[in-house]
């Protein structure tokens, strides 16, 4: 039972590390920011504000 819990937490830590590493470079962050700004502009146009 303890082995399964240890394995589970190790896998969770690995996934968390991969997620943090994937979004950590400035170029991908800039692209993400631009996409969010474009989405907000389109939403504002569509909803008339």
Residue pairs with C-beta under 8 A, 6 or more apart in sequence:
22 28
23 29
23 32
